Amino acid sequence: MHTTEQDNEYLEDKNIQSSATAQILKDSNTSGHEETKETVSSKTEETKPQMEKNSCPPQGTLNKIITNGVFPFMIWCVMWSISGPVSLPGGNLFGLLIIFYSAIIGGKLLELIRIRSVPQLPPLLGMLLAGFTIRNIPFLSEHVHISNTWSSTLRNTALTIILVRAGLGLDPQALKHLKGVCLRLSMGPCLMEACSTAVISHFLMNFPWKWGFLLGFVLGAVSPAVVVPSMLLLQENGYGIEKGIPTLLIAASSLDDILAITGFNTCFSIVFSSGGILNNVLASIRDVLIGVLVGIVLGIFVRYFPSRDQTNLPLKRAFLVLSMCVSAVLGSHHIGIHAAGGLCTLTLTFIGGVNWSKEKIKVQKIITTVWDIFQPLLFGLVGLEVSVAALKSNAIGICVTTMSLALLVRISFTFSLMCFAGFSFKEKIFIALSWMPKATVQAVLGPLALETARISAPYLEPYSKDVMTIAFLAILFTAPNGALIIGILGPKVLTRDDPNKIKLELTR
């Protein structure tokens, strides 16, 4: 009995093992079948896009082009269904759409032009040429029309966005670190170019002194739209970061624009007012004080409202800043205190941004997105103001001569100011040449005098047309050449260091 029970247990164990091995083989077969199914299904999924590409509806790039082409047409359809005749050819909305999309296409086409070992040209040049082309082609110029009121409002709004970016771009730590060098670079060349332009235009173009200084402050501003991206690219690659050259130029560009815009507003008030010079200067000082005081109050408000516990904090802050600043700039023009709005914007954004710490970058990104919308409109509208038929050959030559002589004075003075800042000879040449590009401020300030003269003082229109022409030529010549000089000369002249090592040394 005992032996039979052991035999039975042995047989049962054997049966269990055999069933287990059969189950394992079955599982392996099923897993193998599942793997083959997965590989077959993956292959079929990979072949699906290839089959779809060959199908009748277009895919890829062609589909993207058609879709992007339908978008502006549908936007026009919606605007036409809401506004009616204003969106038809000859209306303001139709003209804005044509300018906007033409400027975008012009900027994209310029981005496609790439030459080896040559830096990328700024897209704003293509936007400027797009508006210039529309104005000087008879068929297009007959149907593209924008009223002076619309054009002025859009340009002042663009000016507000430039000032907001300048105020938020001021870094208190960088200003403390660079101290006197940044102040010398931001104030000295701008004032020297403004004064030299006033003298040259007075004797060469027969400008009155007040118009000469107005033109000088139009030309005195450097363009952050050209300088800042070029400097950031050099900074990422480690060029000049040991001595802080990119940081210096980025910080000084905002202060340079602030000074030029403030000086222009002061001269603008003097030119288009009927009182004496002393009364106009006192009125300008009054406007400055009003703008600074209102900017301080609003800046303190924006610093604490909205509070940090709210959702969508960067979006709310960006909306508050933009709405307040646009209201300040446009409202000051309606009231008649032109200089107050710009200074209010700068003070508000600087004081408010100091307390935002790292969240300030998110607000700046939102403002940059808004600027991407207004930039094509701004440069397209500037190009639209310049007519070849209205220009005289001798006037172009005199304008180019005036601009070139003032630019040479600026470059020479910038080089002399950097002689006591601890830079090498090559670095001083680079800084002086990098301080020449002009674009955004000239695009905003250039047409303002012309628009005001057309409305309130037609007898001053010849002077304002010359100011507009010189501003256009300054953008056309200095923006691409400045970008090329910075991109080509920077890697050859500036010393290269590892950005990570510099950051480690600064944190020690």
Secondary structure, DSSP 8 states (H G I E B T S, - for coil): -HHHHHHHHHHHHHHHHHHHHHHHHHHHHHHHHHHHHHHHHHHHHHHHHHHHHTSSS--HHHHHHHHHHHHHHHHHHHHHHHHGGGGSTTSHHHHHHHHHHHHHHHHHHHHH---TTS----HHHHHHHHHHHHHHSHHHHHH----HHHHHHHHHHHHHHHHHHHHHH--HHHHHHHTHHHHHHHHHHHHHHHHHHHHHHHHHS---HHHHHHHHHHHS---HHHHHHHHHHHHHTTBSTTTTHHHHHHHHHHHHHHHHHHHHHHHHHHHT--S-HHHHHHHHHHHHHHHHHHHHHHHHHHHHSS-TTSSSHHHHHHHHHHHHHHHHHHHHHHHT-HHHHHHHHHHHHHHHHHTTTTHHHHHHHHHHHHHHHHHHHHHHHHHHT--TTT--HHHHHHHHHHHHHHHHHHHHHHHHHGGGTT--HHHHHHHHHHT----HHHHHHHHHHHHHHHHH-GGGHHHHHHHHHHHHHHHHHHHHHHHHHHHHHHHHHS-B--HHHHHHHHH-
